[in-house]
Amino acid sequence: MLTAVYKSSKKADTYLYVEKRDDFSKIPEPLMAMFGRPKYVMMFDLSKRKKLGIADVAQVQDKLSSDGFYLQLPPPEENLLDQFKQQNGASSD
């Protein structure tokens, strides 16, 4: 399954996987507005991959088959102050 990957021009570390290069017809308009102008990153055969950066290969394949696209968002940021307070028994209020 050939897959094209695009980087968002508006959101850091946000990527869009589509089935065909430059075909955004299955992407909802509000998502495209939030994503901004897609910047082409690469194309690869998803069926030959066992791992992707932070995305699960099976989940990407499922979403591509059902929706025609997969949106990869960055992981949530860690709140280091809350972690420090928790490790030191302080209240996070």
N, C-alpha and C positions, 0 to 999 in steps of 0.2 A: 504494500500500500504506500504509494508515493505521497509524501506530505511536505507541504511548504510551510515555513515558519516565518513570521513577521514580528517585528518589535514595534511597540507602541511609540508614537512620537509625543504622547502626552503623559503617559504613566510609566514611571521607572520600573524596570524589571517585570514588565507585563508583555506576554507573547501570545500570538494568535496562530494556531495551527489550522490549516485548511487543506482540503483534498486536492485542489488544483491551484497551480501558481496563478496569482492575480485574479482569482475568482472569489469575490466577496459577496456573491448573490444570496448566500444562505445566512449571512450575518445580519442580525436585526439592526435597523438604522440607529436606535439609541446606543447600542454597543459600539457601532462604528464611530458615532459622534464622540463618545467617551474615549475610545481608543486613539482617535486622531488618524493622521495619515500613516498607513502601514509602511514600515521600512523592511524590505526583504532581507532576511538573514541567511537562510539556506533551504535546500530541498534534500530529502533523504527518504530511504525506504524504511518505513516504520516497522514493517514485518521482520526486518533483519536486525532490529534493535532489541536488546535485552534491558537496557537502562536508558533513561533520559535524566537530565539534570535533577530537577525536583519534581517532575511529573511522573506519574505511574503509566507505563506503556499500555497496559490493558485498559485503563480508564481513558486514555487519549484515543485508542482505537474504538472503544465503545461510543464516545462522544462524536467522533468523526463519522461513524456509521449512522448514528441516530440523528444528530443535529447538523452534520456537515462541517462542524468546526469544534475546536477546543480552545478555551481561554485559560492561559496559565497566569495566575496572579502571584505576586511575591508573598513569601511567608510573612505572618504578622511580626511586627517589630517587638523585641523583648523590652520590657520596662526594667532597666537595670536597677533603678532606685527601689522598686518594689521587691526585686529579688534580694537586694542587699538587706532591706528591712526584714524580710522573711527569714533570711539566714541568721540574722542577729536578734531575732525575737521581738522586733519592734512592730508596732501597729502600722498598717498601711493607710490609715485614715488621713 
